Amino acid sequence: MVLGGDQAAAGLAAGGTLLHSWSAQWRSAPESPLWKQGDRWWTAGEFDEATRRAAGRLRAAGLESGQRVVWSTSSSVDSLAAHVGALRAGLVVVPANTAYTEPELAHIVRDVRASAAIVERPDQADWVRAASAGGIVVTGPSLDLPDGDPGDLDRAGPDDPALICFTSGTTGAPKGAVLRHRNLLAATESVTRAWRMTPEDRLIHCLPIFHAHGLAVGAYGTMTAGGSAVLLPGFDPVAVVDAARNDRASLFFGVPTMFHRLVGSGRAGELSTLRLCVSGSAPLPADLHAAATAAIGSTVLERYGMTETLMNTSNPYEGERRAGTVGFPLPGVEVRLDDSGEVLLRGPNVFDGYFERDAANAEAFRDLGDGGGRWFATGDLGADEDGYLVIRGRSKELIISGGFNVYPTEVEDVLLRHPGIREVAVTGTASEEWGEVVTAWVVTDGDAPTADELRAFCQGLLASYKQPRLVRVVDALPRNALGKVVRGQLG
C-alpha cells in the first residue's frame, strides 16, 4: 500500500545547501530581527557575524572539514551561532542530549572519534576529555577560543555530511544517523512550504535544540523562512502565552505534554492570535487534540518525523486536520506500508545510513524491486485512514496476545478517558497462556482502578484481547527530553 501525497518537490535539495540559503538572506536583510533571548533581539547581520567568528575560532583551534564536533547545549544564541559556525566551517555536528550521563556521552565521543566538543557544564567537559584518545578541543557554547580567520565559508556540498544524530534506530544500541546537507535542505524546505512559513512569521521556540524537532524544524525552519523566533530556555505555559502576546508571535511548535500543560493552565485561549500550532515527536491523543483545539481556538496540526528522516508527513495546512493521524506525505516524500503495516519511507529527506554500521544499514533498508531505489524501514507501524497516515506504535512495542496484534496507542487512547487515570502507558507482559498480556502503567490522582474495573470500562470500546489484564501504578512515566513516554523503560 502506498500513500499518495503532493510530490511537487521541484527545488528540494536541488544542488544547494541551507548554508547558502541562510547566508544570502542575512546579507540581503541584515537588520531583520532573528533571535530574541531575554530582552535582547539579535539581527540577522549580528548572527551572521557571530557564526563567522565561531567558524574562525574553530578553524584556529586546528579543526578541519569533515571532523566531528559533539554539541551538547541548551538553547541560546551563542549555542546556535557555534552550531551554524561549525557547519559553515565544513565540520560535522553531533548533537547530544544535555541530560546524557557520562557513559552515554562517552559512547558518542568515542563512536564518532570526535575532534571537538561544545558542552555547557564542567563535568561534561571532564567526561569528554576522559573519553577521548587525547587532543580533543573542548569548549563552551560561547567558544572561548582564540579568534582566527574564518576563510572561505559554506563550501560543504549537498552530499557532504552535516549532522550525525544518535538514535536507537530500528534495532540495537544507539548509533549515529548521518544526515547530509541535501537531507537538511529537502526536509526543511518541505516543511516551510507545507506550513506557509514566511519572513513575517515569529516562532515561540521552547524545544530542546539538540533534538531534531527543536533544531531542524524550529531553528532551521525559522532561518530558512527568513522569519524570527523567541528563544525560551525551556517550556513554561506562562512564558509561552506572554511571548504570543508581547512579541506578536505567529507560530508554536510543541509536543503533547506541552499542549496538556497549556490546556491545564487555563490560559491556552490566549494563543488564539497564533496562526499555527504544531504538535509532534509523540502521538497526540485524540481527546487532548480536541481539548487543545477547543482551548486555543484553532485546530492543532499534527505531523510525523524521526531522526533518520527529519520530517515525513503532515496534516494539511488547508483542509481537514484529522485528530489521531499525522496526515499526508510532505513534498518529495514517498510513504509505503508493507504487509505487516510497517512504515517505509523514500525521498530526499531520508538519510543514507548509520555511521560505520554496515550490518544495521543492511537491516534498515529494503530494495523492493520497483526501480526507485531503497526504502527505509522505520520500525513504526502505520495504517491508511482515507489517505491519512495513522501511527500505531513501534514494531518492537507491538503486543501479541493470544495470536492477535495489540497496538499500545489504541489502548492508551481509550484508557485516558477513564476519570481515575491521569497518564497511562501500555506494554506487554510475558504470559505462558497468552504469549503476552496487555499491561497498563497508570498515574492517578487517587485510588487506582483495578484490572477488572478497566476491562469493564473498555467494554464496547476495545475487543477483549486488547483490554488490560494487569495494572501497575507508578508515580510518573519515564519520558525522554521531549516528554515522549519511553515504554522500553517500563517493566
C-alpha positions in Angstrom: 0.0 0.0 0.0 1.4 3.4 -1.0 0.1 6.7 0.5 -0.2 9.4 -2.1 0.8 13.0 -1.5 2.0 16.2 -3.1 5.1 15.1 -4.9 5.8 18.5 -6.3 9.3 18.5 -5.0 10.9 20.8 -7.6 13.8 22.6 -6.0 14.1 20.5 -2.9 17.8 19.7 -2.4 18.5 20.7 -6.0 22.2 21.2 -5.7 22.2 23.7 -2.9 22.5 23.7 0.9 20.8 25.5 3.8 24.1 27.4 4.4 23.9 29.1 1.0 20.2 30.0 1.6 20.8 31.4 5.1 23.9 33.5 4.3 22.2 35.0 1.3 19.2 36.0 3.4 21.4 37.5 6.1 23.3 39.6 3.5 20.1 40.8 1.9 18.3 41.8 5.1 21.0 42.3 7.8 18.7 44.5 10.0 15.9 41.9 10.2 15.3 40.5 13.7 16.2 36.9 14.0 16.5 35.6 17.6 15.2 37.1 20.9 16.9 35.9 24.0 15.9 37.5 27.3 15.2 41.1 26.5 17.6 41.4 23.5 16.9 40.9 19.8 19.7 39.7 17.6 19.5 40.8 14.0 20.3 38.6 11.0 23.5 40.6 10.4 24.7 40.2 14.0 24.0 36.5 13.9 25.8 36.2 10.5 28.9 37.8 12.1 28.6 35.6 15.2 28.7 32.5 13.0 31.7 33.8 11.1 33.5 34.4 14.3 32.6 30.9 15.5 33.9 29.4 12.3 37.1 31.3 12.6 37.7 30.2 16.2 37.1 26.6 15.4 39.4 26.7 12.4 42.1 28.5 14.5 41.8 25.6 17.0 43.1 23.3 14.3 39.8 21.7 13.2 39.4 20.7 9.6 36.4 20.0 7.3 34.8 16.6 7.9 35.9 16.3 11.5 33.2 15.7 14.1 32.1 18.1 16.8 29.9 16.9 19.7 27.4 19.6 20.6 25.5 19.3 23.8 24.0 22.6 24.9 20.7 24.2 25.9 19.0 26.9 23.8 20.9 30.2 23.4 22.1 32.4 20.6 25.7 31.6 21.4 24.9 27.9 21.1 23.2 28.3 17.7 26.0 30.5 16.5 28.5 27.8 17.4 26.4 25.2 15.7 25.9 27.1 12.5 29.5 28.3 12.6 30.7 24.7 12.7 28.6 23.8 9.7 29.9 26.9 7.8 33.5 25.7 8.5 32.7 22.3 7.0 32.6 20.4 10.3 30.1 17.7 11.1 28.0 18.5 14.2 27.0 15.7 16.5 24.0 16.8 18.7 23.8 15.2 22.2 21.2 15.4 24.8 22.3 17.6 27.8 20.8 15.0 30.1 23.2 12.2 29.0 25.2 10.5 31.7 28.9 10.1 31.5 28.7 6.6 29.8 26.2 7.9 27.3 28.2 10.9 26.3 31.4 8.9 26.3 29.9 6.4 23.9 29.1 9.2 21.4 32.6 10.8 21.7 34.3 7.5 21.0 31.9 6.2 18.4 32.4 9.2 16.1 36.0 9.8 17.1 35.2 13.4 17.9 37.8 16.1 17.4 36.0 18.7 19.4 33.1 19.1 21.9 31.0 22.1 22.7 29.4 21.5 26.1 28.0 23.6 28.9 29.0 22.0 32.2 32.4 21.4 33.6 31.5 17.8 34.4 30.6 17.2 30.7 34.0 18.7 29.7 35.7 16.3 32.1 33.8 13.3 30.7 34.6 14.3 27.1 38.4 14.6 27.9 38.3 11.2 29.7 36.5 9.5 26.8 38.7 10.9 24.0 42.1 9.5 22.9 43.6 12.9 23.5 44.0 16.1 21.5 40.3 16.9 21.6 39.2 20.6 21.7 36.7 21.2 24.5 34.9 24.5 24.9 31.6 26.1 26.0 28.8 27.5 23.8 30.5 30.9 23.7 33.6 29.3 22.1 36.2 30.7 24.5 38.9 30.1 22.0 41.4 32.5 20.2 40.0 34.3 17.2 41.0 33.2 13.7 40.4 33.8 10.1 37.1 32.1 9.0 38.4 31.8 5.5 36.2 30.6 2.7 32.9 29.6 4.3 29.9 27.5 3.2 31.9 25.2 1.0 30.2 22.0 2.1 28.3 20.4 -0.8 24.9 18.7 -0.8 26.5 15.2 -0.4 28.8 16.2 2.5 27.7 15.1 6.0 26.2 17.8 8.1 24.9 16.1 11.3 25.3 12.8 13.0 22.3 12.3 15.2 22.3 9.4 17.6 19.2 7.2 17.9 18.4 3.6 18.6 17.2 3.4 15.0 15.2 0.3 14.1 17.2 -2.0 16.3 20.1 -2.3 18.7 22.3 0.1 20.7 22.4 3.9 19.9 24.1 4.7 16.6 24.6 7.8 14.6 22.4 8.6 11.7 24.4 10.6 9.1 22.3 13.4 7.7 23.8 15.1 4.7 23.3 18.8 3.7 20.9 17.7 1.0 18.8 15.9 3.6 18.6 19.0 5.7 17.7 21.2 2.8 14.9 18.9 1.5 13.3 18.3 4.9 13.4 22.0 5.9 12.2 23.4 2.7 9.3 20.9 2.5 8.1 22.0 6.0 8.4 25.7 5.3 6.4 25.2 2.1 3.8 23.0 3.7 3.2 25.3 6.6 3.3 28.5 4.6 6.2 29.9 6.6 7.3 33.4 5.6 9.6 36.2 6.8 6.6 37.6 8.7 6.4 34.6 11.0 7.7 34.5 14.5 8.1 31.2 16.4 7.8 30.6 20.1 10.8 28.3 20.5 10.9 26.3 23.7 12.0 22.9 22.4 15.5 21.4 23.1 17.8 22.5 20.3 19.8 19.3 20.4 16.7 17.4 19.2 15.6 17.2 15.6 12.3 18.9 16.4 13.8 21.9 18.0 16.8 22.1 15.7 15.8 21.1 12.2 12.1 22.1 12.4 12.3 25.1 14.8 15.7 26.7 14.3 16.4 25.6 10.7 12.8 26.3 9.7 13.0 29.9 11.1 16.2 30.7 9.3 15.1 29.2 6.0 11.8 31.1 6.0 13.6 34.3 6.9 11.5 34.6 10.0 12.3 35.2 13.7 12.0 33.3 16.9 11.7 34.0 20.6 14.2 31.6 22.3 12.9 30.4 25.7 15.2 28.4 28.0 12.5 25.7 28.3 8.8 25.2 28.4 6.6 27.2 30.7 2.9 27.9 29.9 3.1 31.5 31.2 6.2 32.3 29.2 4.7 30.8 26.0 1.5 32.9 26.5 3.5 36.0 27.2 5.6 35.5 24.1 2.5 35.1 22.0 1.1 38.4 23.3 4.1 40.6 23.9 6.2 39.5 21.0 3.4 39.1 18.4 4.3 35.5 17.7 2.5 33.6 15.0 3.8 30.0 15.5 4.2 27.5 18.3 5.8 24.1 17.9 5.3 21.7 20.8 4.9 18.1 22.0 1.8 16.5 23.5 3.0 17.1 27.1 3.2 20.8 26.4 -0.3 21.0 25.0 -1.5 19.1 28.0 0.1 21.7 30.3 -1.2 24.6 28.3 -4.8 23.3 28.5 -4.4 22.7 32.2 -3.0 26.2 32.8 -6.4 27.7 31.7 -4.5 30.2 29.5 -4.4 28.3 26.2 -7.1 30.6 24.9 -4.5 33.4 24.9 -2.8 31.6 22.0 -5.7 32.4 19.7 -3.6 35.0 17.9 -1.2 32.4 16.6 -1.8 31.3 13.1 -0.5 27.8 13.6 0.2 25.4 16.5 2.0 22.2 15.6 2.4 19.0 17.7 4.9 16.3 17.0 7.6 13.9 18.4 4.9 11.7 20.0 1.3 10.8 19.3 -1.2 13.4 20.3 -4.2 11.6 21.9 -7.5 12.4 20.2 -9.0 13.7 23.4 -6.1 16.1 24.0 -6.2 17.1 20.4 -9.9 18.1 20.9 -9.2 19.8 24.2 -6.3 21.8 22.9 -8.1 22.8 19.7 -11.1 24.0 21.6 -9.0 25.9 24.2 -6.7 27.6 21.6 -9.5 28.3 19.1 -7.7 26.7 16.1 -7.1 23.1 15.1 -3.7 21.8 16.2 -1.7 20.4 13.3 0.0 17.0 13.9 2.9 15.8 11.9 5.3 12.8 11.8 9.1 12.8 11.7 12.1 10.9 13.0 15.8 11.3 13.5 16.8 9.4 10.3 14.5 11.3 8.0 13.6 14.5 9.8 10.1 15.4 8.5 7.9 12.9 6.7 4.2 13.7 6.8 1.9 16.5 8.0 -1.8 17.2 8.3 -2.7 19.8 5.8 -2.4 23.5 6.4 -5.5 23.9 4.4 -8.1 21.2 4.7 -9.1 18.8 7.5 -6.5 18.3 10.2 -7.7 14.9 11.4 -7.2 14.0 15.1 -5.3 10.8 15.6 -3.5 11.0 12.3 -0.2 12.5 11.0 -1.6 13.5 7.6 -0.1 13.1 4.2 3.4 12.8 2.8 5.3 16.1 2.6 6.5 17.2 -0.9 9.1 14.8 -2.2 8.4 12.1 0.4 7.0 8.6 -0.5 5.3 6.5 2.1 4.5 2.9 1.8 3.0 0.3 4.2 4.3 -3.2 3.9 2.2 -6.3 4.6 2.8 -6.1 8.3 1.9 -2.4 8.4 5.5 -1.2 8.9 6.0 2.3 7.5 8.6 2.5 4.7 10.0 5.9 3.5 11.8 7.1 0.5 12.8 10.7 -0.6 15.5 13.4 -0.5 15.0 13.8 3.3 15.9 10.2 4.0 19.4 9.6 5.3 21.8 7.2 3.6 22.8 5.2 6.6 24.2 5.0 10.1 27.8 6.0 10.8 30.1 2.9 10.2 27.2 0.4 10.9 27.1 -1.8 7.8 25.0 -4.5 9.5 22.5 -2.0 10.8 22.2 -0.4 7.4 21.6 -3.7 5.7 18.7 -4.3 8.1 17.3 -0.8 7.9 16.9 -0.5 4.1 15.0 -2.6 1.6 15.0 -2.8 -2.1 11.5 -3.7 -3.2 12.5 -4.1 -6.8 10.4 -1.2 -8.1 13.4 0.5 -9.7 13.1 3.6 -7.4 15.9 2.7 -5.0 15.9 1.7 -1.4 13.2 2.2 1.2 13.9 3.0 4.8 12.1 0.6 7.2 11.2 2.9 10.1 10.1 0.3 12.6 6.9 2.3 13.0 3.5 0.6 12.5 1.0 2.5 10.5 -2.4 2.4 8.8 -4.1 4.2 6.0 -7.2 6.0 7.0 -8.7 7.6 3.9 -5.3 8.6 2.8 -4.3 10.0 6.2 -1.4 8.1 7.9 -2.0 6.8 11.4 1.0 5.7 13.5 0.0 2.8 15.8 3.4 2.5 17.6 6.7 0.8 17.2 7.0 -2.7 15.8 9.1 -3.6 18.8 6.3 -2.4 21.1 3.6 -4.4 19.3 1.9 -6.7 21.8 0.8 -10.1 20.5 -1.8 -11.6 22.9 -3.4 -14.9 22.0 -2.2 -14.5 18.5 -3.8 -11.1 18.0 -1.9 -7.9 17.5 -2.5 -5.1 20.0 -1.2 -1.6 19.4 -0.4 0.3 22.6 -1.6 3.7 21.4 -5.0 2.4 20.6 -5.4 1.0 24.2 -3.9 4.1 25.7 -6.4 6.4 23.9 -9.3 4.5 25.4 -7.8 4.3 29.0 -7.2 8.0 29.1 -10.9 8.5 29.0 -11.2 6.9 32.4 -11.8 9.5 35.1 -9.3 7.9 37.5 -6.4 7.9 35.1 -4.2 11.0 34.6 -1.5 9.3 32.5 -1.1 5.8 31.0 1.3 3.7 29.0 0.6 0.2 27.7 3.1 -2.6 27.3 3.1 -6.4 27.1 3.9 -8.8 29.9 5.1 -12.3 29.1 2.4 -15.0 29.7 2.6 -18.7 29.2 -1.1 -18.8 28.3 -1.4 -15.8 26.1 2.2 -15.1 25.0 1.7 -11.6 26.3 -1.0 -9.9 28.3 -1.8 -6.2 28.0 -0.4 -4.2 30.9 -1.5 -0.7 31.8 1.0 1.5 33.7 -1.1 4.3 35.2 -0.6 7.6 37.0 -3.6 8.5 39.1 -4.9 11.3 41.2 -6.5 9.0 43.7 -7.3 5.3 44.0 -6.1 3.3 41.0 -8.7 1.3 39.1 -8.3 -2.5 39.1 -7.8 -4.5 36.0 -11.4 -5.8 36.3 -12.6 -2.2 36.5 -10.6 -1.2 33.5 -11.9 -4.1 31.5 -15.4 -3.2 32.4 -14.7 0.4 31.3 -13.3 -0.9 28.0 -16.4 -3.0 27.1 -17.8 -1.8 23.8 -14.6 0.3 23.2 -12.0 -2.4 22.8 -12.0 -6.1 21.8 -11.5 -8.3 24.8 -7.9 -9.3 23.8 -6.9 -5.6 23.8 -8.2 -5.0 27.3 -5.6 -4.7 30.1 -5.2 -7.8 32.3 -2.6 -6.2 34.6 -2.4 -2.7 36.1 0.8 -1.2 37.5 0.5 2.1 39.5 3.5 4.4 39.1 4.3 7.9 40.3 5.4 9.0 36.9 6.0 7.6 33.4 9.6 7.5 32.1 10.0 10.2 29.4 12.7 11.5 27.1 13.8 15.1 26.7 10.7 16.0 24.6 8.2 14.3 27.0 7.7 11.2 24.9 7.0 8.1 27.0 9.8 5.5 26.8 7.8 2.3 27.1 11.0 0.2 27.0 11.9 1.5 30.5 8.7 0.1 32.0 8.8 -3.4 33.4 
